Amino acid sequence: TTSAGTASETYSEFVVKRLVQIIIKPTTANTQFDLRLVDKNNLDIYHDTGLVGKQSILSQNLPQYVYGNFTVILENASNDEDFSVLLVFSEEI
């Protein structure tokens, strides 16, 4: 749930996986938001702004592999509401 337009979730000790897809769905179809994935050093590994409603971001636009600790951040949401976030990974290396 976003609060003051922001929410984040950190994933720890993640084994190397190929990030294939991110699916994000806010409760309201016209909610606008920004998406960031950052590594343990708070460096952007993916950043997209001005997203509206349900989004399906495919692998060609994502970092090939993620590992260790990383954080998914939703920012600047136009509504404080629940978001569903699904990260799809592949076991292939």
Residue pairs with C-beta under 8 A, 6 or more apart in sequence:
1 7
1 80
1 81
1 82
1 83
2 33
2 74
2 77
2 79
2 80
2 81
2 83
3 80
4 80
5 33
5 75
5 76
5 77
5 78
5 80
6 73
6 74
6 75
6 76
6 77
7 73
7 74
7 77
7 83
8 71
8 72
8 73
8 74
9 71
9 72
9 85
10 69
10 70
10 71
11 69
11 70
11 71
11 72
12 69
13 68
13 69
14 66
14 67
14 68
14 69
14 70
15 67
16 65
16 66
16 67
16 93
17 65
17 66
17 67
17 89
17 90
17 91
18 59
18 64
18 65
18 89
18 90
18 91
18 92
18 93
19 59
19 62
19 63
19 64
19 65
19 66
19 87
19 88
19 89
20 58
20 59
20 62
20 88
20 89
20 90
21 56
21 57
21 58
21 59
21 62
21 86
21 87
21 88
22 35
22 55
22 56
22 57
22 62
22 72
22 85
22 86
22 87
22 88
23 54
23 55
23 56
23 57
23 84
23 85
23 86
23 88
24 33
24 35
24 51
24 54
24 55
24 57
24 74
24 83
24 84
24 85
24 86
25 53
25 54
25 55
25 83
25 84
25 85
26 33
26 53
26 54
26 77
26 79
26 81
26 82
26 83
27 79
27 81
27 82
27 83
28 79
28 81
29 53
29 54
30 52
30 53
30 78
31 52
31 53
31 77
31 78
31 79
31 81
32 50
32 51
32 52
32 76
32 77
32 78
33 51
33 52
33 74
33 75
33 76
33 77
33 78
33 83
34 47
34 48
34 49
34 50
34 51
34 74
34 75
34 76
35 46
35 47
35 48
35 49
35 51
35 55
35 57
35 72
35 73
35 74
35 75
36 44
36 46
36 47
36 48
36 71
36 72
36 73
36 75
37 44
37 45
37 46
37 47
37 63
37 66
37 70
37 71
37 72
37 73
38 44
38 45
38 70
38 71
38 73
39 45
39 68
39 69
39 70
40 68
40 69
40 70
45 63
45 66
45 70
46 61
46 62
46 63
48 57
48 61
49 76
72 85
72 87
74 83
74 85
77 83
